[in-house]
Amino acid sequence: MGGVAVFCSVSDERPKTDEQVFPECLKGQVIPIGAATIQGHAHPAIDENAASFLLPGVEIPSGEGELRTGSSIATALAAGLGGLLVYVARGLCPQHPLLLRPARDALENAMKRLCRGPNDKYLAAWEVLLRLDMKTHEAALDCLQGLLSALGNKQ
């Protein structure tokens, strides 16, 4: 995989003008992430058009037992998922298409395939991962290999 994929949070305060602000002004160079409810609805404080993907970021339990809301929480989830996809691809299939493209393009393409639909920005990866049969180490490897195969072959 060439380069580095950079995930960044969209603003949790809607811009008051039409001026593009960070990270929207860098769209195409970074992967902007917005907060969503667990049902997949964009948090009302964000500009959904500024985000490439929406992940859970509304009332997420913190380590201190408090509920937190914000695109930065959703961005941490996106970065973790991106890291998992790359790690699994490197370990199971070093020639996987996910690893042969520039990092941002490859991850953005793979993550689009984990969304609920072609026009949906909500990335519900657990809906895919929970269907995997990972009762044994071998079954887990087979399932992850199948997931990688699907990510590399869908158009």
CYANA upper distance limits for C-alpha pairs under 8 A (distance plus 0.5 A):
  1 MET  CA     98 LEU  CA      7.74
  1 MET  CA     99 LEU  CA      4.69
  1 MET  CA    100 LEU  CA      5.61
  1 MET  CA    101 ARG  CA      6.14
  1 MET  CA    102 PRO  CA      6.11
  1 MET  CA    103 ALA  CA      5.86
  1 MET  CA    106 ALA  CA      8.45
  2 GLY  CA     99 LEU  CA      8.24
  2 GLY  CA    100 LEU  CA      7.82
  2 GLY  CA    101 ARG  CA      6.94
  2 GLY  CA    102 PRO  CA      4.99
  2 GLY  CA    103 ALA  CA      5.93
  3 GLY  CA    102 PRO  CA      6.52
  3 GLY  CA    103 ALA  CA      6.02
  3 GLY  CA    104 ARG  CA      8.28
  4 VAL  CA    102 PRO  CA      8.39
  4 VAL  CA    103 ALA  CA      5.98
  4 VAL  CA    104 ARG  CA      7.21
  5 ALA  CA     30 VAL  CA      7.34
  5 ALA  CA     31 ILE  CA      7.95
  5 ALA  CA    103 ALA  CA      5.64
  5 ALA  CA    104 ARG  CA      4.91
  5 ALA  CA    107 LEU  CA      7.97
  6 VAL  CA     29 GLN  CA      8.36
  6 VAL  CA     30 VAL  CA      5.60
  6 VAL  CA     31 ILE  CA      6.58
  6 VAL  CA    104 ARG  CA      7.59
  7 PHE  CA     30 VAL  CA      6.42
  7 PHE  CA     31 ILE  CA      5.21
  7 PHE  CA     32 PRO  CA      6.40
  7 PHE  CA     33 ILE  CA      7.38
  7 PHE  CA     75 THR  CA      6.98
  7 PHE  CA     78 ALA  CA      7.88
  7 PHE  CA     79 ALA  CA      6.81
  8 CYS  CA     23 PRO  CA      7.29
  8 CYS  CA     30 VAL  CA      7.41
  8 CYS  CA     31 ILE  CA      6.72
  8 CYS  CA     32 PRO  CA      5.47
  8 CYS  CA     33 ILE  CA      6.50
  8 CYS  CA     72 SER  CA      8.14
  8 CYS  CA     75 THR  CA      6.72
  9 SER  CA     23 PRO  CA      7.76
  9 SER  CA     32 PRO  CA      6.14
  9 SER  CA     33 ILE  CA      5.45
  9 SER  CA     34 GLY  CA      6.61
  9 SER  CA     71 SER  CA      5.72
  9 SER  CA     72 SER  CA      5.79
  9 SER  CA     74 ALA  CA      8.20
  9 SER  CA     75 THR  CA      6.20
 10 VAL  CA     22 PHE  CA      7.91
 10 VAL  CA     23 PRO  CA      6.63
 10 VAL  CA     24 GLU  CA      7.94
 10 VAL  CA     32 PRO  CA      6.37
 10 VAL  CA     33 ILE  CA      6.30
 10 VAL  CA     34 GLY  CA      6.00
 10 VAL  CA     46 ILE  CA      7.54
 10 VAL  CA     47 ASP  CA      8.20
 10 VAL  CA     50 ALA  CA      7.10
 10 VAL  CA     51 ALA  CA      6.81
 10 VAL  CA     71 SER  CA      6.78
 11 SER  CA     15 PRO  CA      8.42
 11 SER  CA     22 PHE  CA      8.36
 11 SER  CA     34 GLY  CA      8.45
 11 SER  CA     46 ILE  CA      6.68
 11 SER  CA     47 ASP  CA      8.11
 11 SER  CA     71 SER  CA      7.74
 12 ASP  CA     45 ALA  CA      5.80
 12 ASP  CA     46 ILE  CA      5.46
 12 ASP  CA     70 GLY  CA      6.95
 12 ASP  CA     71 SER  CA      6.93
 13 GLU  CA     45 ALA  CA      5.84
 13 GLU  CA     46 ILE  CA      6.42
 13 GLU  CA     47 ASP  CA      8.48
 14 ARG  CA     45 ALA  CA      6.35
 14 ARG  CA     46 ILE  CA      5.90
 14 ARG  CA     47 ASP  CA      6.13
 15 PRO  CA     19 GLU  CA      8.24
 15 PRO  CA     21 VAL  CA      8.31
 15 PRO  CA     47 ASP  CA      8.24
 20 GLN  CA     24 GLU  CA      6.31
 20 GLN  CA     25 CYS  CA      5.77
 21 VAL  CA     25 CYS  CA      5.92
 22 PHE  CA     26 LEU  CA      7.18
 23 PRO  CA     27 LYS  CA      7.09
 23 PRO  CA     30 VAL  CA      7.93
 23 PRO  CA     32 PRO  CA      6.80
 23 PRO  CA     50 ALA  CA      8.21
 24 GLU  CA     32 PRO  CA      7.76
 24 GLU  CA     50 ALA  CA      5.88
 24 GLU  CA     51 ALA  CA      8.15
 26 LEU  CA     30 VAL  CA      6.69
 27 LYS  CA     31 ILE  CA      7.50
 27 LYS  CA     32 PRO  CA      7.68
 29 GLN  CA    104 ARG  CA      7.95
 30 VAL  CA    104 ARG  CA      7.50
 31 ILE  CA     51 ALA  CA      8.33
 31 ILE  CA     52 SER  CA      6.81
 31 ILE  CA     53 PHE  CA      8.42
 31 ILE  CA    104 ARG  CA      7.65
 31 ILE  CA    108 GLU  CA      7.67
 32 PRO  CA     50 ALA  CA      7.55
 32 PRO  CA     51 ALA  CA      5.41
 32 PRO  CA     52 SER  CA      5.91
 32 PRO  CA     53 PHE  CA      7.37
 33 ILE  CA     51 ALA  CA      5.60
 33 ILE  CA     52 SER  CA      6.54
 33 ILE  CA     53 PHE  CA      5.66
 33 ILE  CA     54 LEU  CA      6.30
 33 ILE  CA     55 LEU  CA      7.77
 33 ILE  CA     71 SER  CA      7.04
 33 ILE  CA     74 ALA  CA      7.15
 33 ILE  CA     75 THR  CA      5.99
 33 ILE  CA     78 ALA  CA      7.96
 34 GLY  CA     42 ALA  CA      7.81
 34 GLY  CA     43 HIS  CA      8.34
 34 GLY  CA     46 ILE  CA      7.30
 34 GLY  CA     48 GLU  CA      7.51
 34 GLY  CA     51 ALA  CA      5.92
 34 GLY  CA     52 SER  CA      8.28
 34 GLY  CA     53 PHE  CA      6.82
 34 GLY  CA     54 LEU  CA      5.27
 34 GLY  CA     55 LEU  CA      7.04
 34 GLY  CA     57 GLY  CA      8.19
 34 GLY  CA     70 GLY  CA      8.43
 34 GLY  CA     71 SER  CA      5.32
 34 GLY  CA     72 SER  CA      8.45
 34 GLY  CA     74 ALA  CA      6.90
 34 GLY  CA     75 THR  CA      7.71
 35 ALA  CA     42 ALA  CA      6.68
 35 ALA  CA     43 HIS  CA      6.15
 35 ALA  CA     46 ILE  CA      7.87
 35 ALA  CA     54 LEU  CA      6.15
 35 ALA  CA     55 LEU  CA      6.13
 35 ALA  CA     56 PRO  CA      6.28
 35 ALA  CA     57 GLY  CA      4.82
 35 ALA  CA     58 VAL  CA      6.92
 35 ALA  CA     69 THR  CA      8.18
 35 ALA  CA     70 GLY  CA      6.23
 35 ALA  CA     71 SER  CA      4.80
 35 ALA  CA     72 SER  CA      8.23
 35 ALA  CA     73 ILE  CA      7.96
 35 ALA  CA     74 ALA  CA      5.87
 36 ALA  CA     40 GLY  CA      6.03
 36 ALA  CA     41 HIS  CA      5.73
 36 ALA  CA     42 ALA  CA      4.76
 36 ALA  CA     43 HIS  CA      5.43
 36 ALA  CA     54 LEU  CA      6.14
 36 ALA  CA     55 LEU  CA      5.96
 36 ALA  CA     56 PRO  CA      5.35
 36 ALA  CA     57 GLY  CA      5.84
 36 ALA  CA     58 VAL  CA      6.49
 36 ALA  CA     74 ALA  CA      8.21
 36 ALA  CA    122 TYR  CA      8.15
 37 THR  CA     41 HIS  CA      5.81
 37 THR  CA     42 ALA  CA      6.98
 37 THR  CA     43 HIS  CA      6.97
 37 THR  CA     55 LEU  CA      8.27
 37 THR  CA     56 PRO  CA      5.97
 37 THR  CA     57 GLY  CA      6.91
 37 THR  CA     58 VAL  CA      5.67
 37 THR  CA     59 GLU  CA      8.41
 38 ILE  CA     55 LEU  CA      8.42
 38 ILE  CA     56 PRO  CA      5.83
 38 ILE  CA     57 GLY  CA      8.35
 38 ILE  CA     58 VAL  CA      7.82
 40 GLY  CA     54 LEU  CA      7.83
 40 GLY  CA     55 LEU  CA      7.87
 40 GLY  CA     56 PRO  CA      7.83
 40 GLY  CA    122 TYR  CA      5.99
 40 GLY  CA    124 ALA  CA      8.49
 41 HIS  CA    122 TYR  CA      8.29
 42 ALA  CA     46 ILE  CA      7.66
 42 ALA  CA     48 GLU  CA      6.95
 42 ALA  CA     54 LEU  CA      7.33
 43 HIS  CA     58 VAL  CA      7.62
 47 ASP  CA     51 ALA  CA      7.77
 52 SER  CA    121 LYS  CA      7.03
 53 PHE  CA    121 LYS  CA      5.14
 53 PHE  CA    122 TYR  CA      6.41
 53 PHE  CA    123 LEU  CA      6.98
 54 LEU  CA     74 ALA  CA      7.77
 54 LEU  CA    121 LYS  CA      6.00
 54 LEU  CA    122 TYR  CA      5.06
 54 LEU  CA    123 LEU  CA      6.52
 55 LEU  CA     74 ALA  CA      5.53
 55 LEU  CA     75 THR  CA      8.05
 55 LEU  CA     77 LEU  CA      7.71
 55 LEU  CA     78 ALA  CA      7.56
 55 LEU  CA    122 TYR  CA      6.44
 55 LEU  CA    123 LEU  CA      6.15
 55 LEU  CA    124 ALA  CA      7.72
 56 PRO  CA     60 ILE  CA      8.06
 56 PRO  CA     73 ILE  CA      8.22
 56 PRO  CA     74 ALA  CA      5.96
 56 PRO  CA     77 LEU  CA      8.41
 57 GLY  CA     68 ARG  CA      8.13
 57 GLY  CA     69 THR  CA      5.89
 57 GLY  CA     70 GLY  CA      5.83
 57 GLY  CA     71 SER  CA      6.33
 57 GLY  CA     72 SER  CA      8.12
 57 GLY  CA     73 ILE  CA      5.84
 57 GLY  CA     74 ALA  CA      5.13
 58 VAL  CA     68 ARG  CA      7.16
 58 VAL  CA     69 THR  CA      4.84
 58 VAL  CA     70 GLY  CA      6.86
 59 GLU  CA     67 LEU  CA      5.22
 59 GLU  CA     68 ARG  CA      5.45
 59 GLU  CA     69 THR  CA      5.55
 60 ILE  CA     67 LEU  CA      5.62
 60 ILE  CA     68 ARG  CA      5.61
 60 ILE  CA     69 THR  CA      6.84
 60 ILE  CA     73 ILE  CA      8.39
 61 PRO  CA     65 GLY  CA      6.51
 61 PRO  CA     66 GLU  CA      6.19
 61 PRO  CA     67 LEU  CA      5.01
 61 PRO  CA     68 ARG  CA      6.75
 62 SER  CA     66 GLU  CA      5.87
 62 SER  CA     67 LEU  CA      6.46
 62 SER  CA     68 ARG  CA      6.95
 68 ARG  CA     73 ILE  CA      8.39
 69 THR  CA     73 ILE  CA      7.56
 70 GLY  CA     74 ALA  CA      7.43
 71 SER  CA     75 THR  CA      6.51
 72 SER  CA     76 ALA  CA      6.82
 73 ILE  CA     77 LEU  CA      7.08
 74 ALA  CA     78 ALA  CA      6.79
 75 THR  CA     79 ALA  CA      6.62
 76 ALA  CA     80 GLY  CA      6.66
 77 LEU  CA     81 LEU  CA      6.65
 78 ALA  CA     82 GLY  CA      6.56
 79 ALA  CA     83 GLY  CA      6.60
 80 GLY  CA     84 LEU  CA      6.68
 81 LEU  CA     85 LEU  CA      6.74
 82 GLY  CA     86 VAL  CA      6.82
 82 GLY  CA    107 LEU  CA      6.91
 82 GLY  CA    111 MET  CA      8.33
 83 GLY  CA     87 TYR  CA      6.50
 84 LEU  CA     88 VAL  CA      6.53
 85 LEU  CA     89 ALA  CA      6.55
 86 VAL  CA     90 ARG  CA      6.56
 86 VAL  CA     98 LEU  CA      7.93
 86 VAL  CA     99 LEU  CA      7.76
 87 TYR  CA     91 GLY  CA      6.68
 88 VAL  CA     92 LEU  CA      6.40
 88 VAL  CA     93 CYS  CA      8.32
 88 VAL  CA    144 LEU  CA      7.83
 89 ALA  CA     93 CYS  CA      5.73
 89 ALA  CA     94 PRO  CA      6.74
 89 ALA  CA     96 HIS  CA      6.86
 89 ALA  CA     98 LEU  CA      7.64
 89 ALA  CA     99 LEU  CA      7.65
 89 ALA  CA    148 LEU  CA      7.20
 90 ARG  CA     94 PRO  CA      5.21
 90 ARG  CA     96 HIS  CA      8.35
 90 ARG  CA     99 LEU  CA      7.89
 92 LEU  CA    141 LEU  CA      8.21
 92 LEU  CA    145 GLN  CA      7.13
 93 CYS  CA    145 GLN  CA      8.17
 94 PRO  CA     99 LEU  CA      7.58
 95 GLN  CA     99 LEU  CA      7.19
 95 GLN  CA    100 LEU  CA      7.47
 96 HIS  CA    100 LEU  CA      7.26
 96 HIS  CA    148 LEU  CA      8.09
 96 HIS  CA    149 SER  CA      8.45
 96 HIS  CA    152 GLY  CA      7.37
 97 PRO  CA    101 ARG  CA      7.13
 97 PRO  CA    106 ALA  CA      8.25
 97 PRO  CA    152 GLY  CA      6.06
 98 LEU  CA    106 ALA  CA      5.67
 98 LEU  CA    107 LEU  CA      7.47
 98 LEU  CA    110 ALA  CA      7.69
 98 LEU  CA    151 LEU  CA      8.30
 98 LEU  CA    152 GLY  CA      6.92
 99 LEU  CA    103 ALA  CA      7.92
 99 LEU  CA    106 ALA  CA      7.64
100 LEU  CA    106 ALA  CA      8.38
101 ARG  CA    105 ASP  CA      7.16
101 ARG  CA    106 ALA  CA      5.95
102 PRO  CA    106 ALA  CA      6.49
103 ALA  CA    107 LEU  CA      6.59
104 ARG  CA    108 GLU  CA      6.43
105 ASP  CA    109 ASN  CA      6.50
106 ALA  CA    110 ALA  CA      6.65
107 LEU  CA    111 MET  CA      6.41
108 GLU  CA    112 LYS  CA      6.63
109 ASN  CA    113 ARG  CA      7.22
110 ALA  CA    114 LEU  CA      7.40
110 ALA  CA    151 LEU  CA      6.05
110 ALA  CA    152 GLY  CA      7.96
111 MET  CA    115 CYS  CA      7.27
111 MET  CA    123 LEU  CA      7.62
112 LYS  CA    118 PRO  CA      8.00
112 LYS  CA    121 LYS  CA      8.08
112 LYS  CA    123 LEU  CA      8.05
113 ARG  CA    118 PRO  CA      8.32
113 ARG  CA    151 LEU  CA      7.02
113 ARG  CA    154 LYS  CA      8.12
114 LEU  CA    123 LEU  CA      6.39
114 LEU  CA    124 ALA  CA      7.09
114 LEU  CA    125 ALA  CA      6.19
114 LEU  CA    128 VAL  CA      7.82
115 CYS  CA    120 ASP  CA      6.69
115 CYS  CA    121 LYS  CA      6.75
115 CYS  CA    122 TYR  CA      6.07
115 CYS  CA    123 LEU  CA      4.88
115 CYS  CA    124 ALA  CA      6.48
115 CYS  CA    125 ALA  CA      7.82
116 ARG  CA    120 ASP  CA      6.56
116 ARG  CA    121 LYS  CA      8.37
116 ARG  CA    122 TYR  CA      7.17
116 ARG  CA    123 LEU  CA      7.31
116 ARG  CA    124 ALA  CA      7.26
124 ALA  CA    128 VAL  CA      8.04
125 ALA  CA    129 LEU  CA      6.72
126 TRP  CA    130 LEU  CA      6.05
127 GLU  CA    131 ARG  CA      7.30
128 VAL  CA    132 LEU  CA      7.57
132 LEU  CA    140 ALA  CA      8.04
132 LEU  CA    143 CYS  CA      6.29
132 LEU  CA    144 LEU  CA      8.42
133 ASP  CA    139 ALA  CA      6.79
133 ASP  CA    140 ALA  CA      7.02
133 ASP  CA    143 CYS  CA      7.09
134 MET  CA    138 GLU  CA      8.46
134 MET  CA    139 ALA  CA      5.68
134 MET  CA    140 ALA  CA      4.63
134 MET  CA    141 LEU  CA      8.42
134 MET  CA    143 CYS  CA      7.56
135 LYS  CA    139 ALA  CA      6.86
135 LYS  CA    140 ALA  CA      7.39
136 THR  CA    140 ALA  CA      6.61
137 HIS  CA    141 LEU  CA      6.78
138 GLU  CA    142 ASP  CA      6.67
139 ALA  CA    143 CYS  CA      6.56
140 ALA  CA    144 LEU  CA      6.59
141 LEU  CA    145 GLN  CA      6.46
142 ASP  CA    146 GLY  CA      6.66
143 CYS  CA    147 LEU  CA      6.72
144 LEU  CA    148 LEU  CA      6.66
145 GLN  CA    149 SER  CA      6.57
146 GLY  CA    150 ALA  CA      6.66
147 LEU  CA    151 LEU  CA      6.70
148 LEU  CA    152 GLY  CA      6.65
149 SER  CA    153 ASN  CA      6.65
150 ALA  CA    154 LYS  CA      6.49
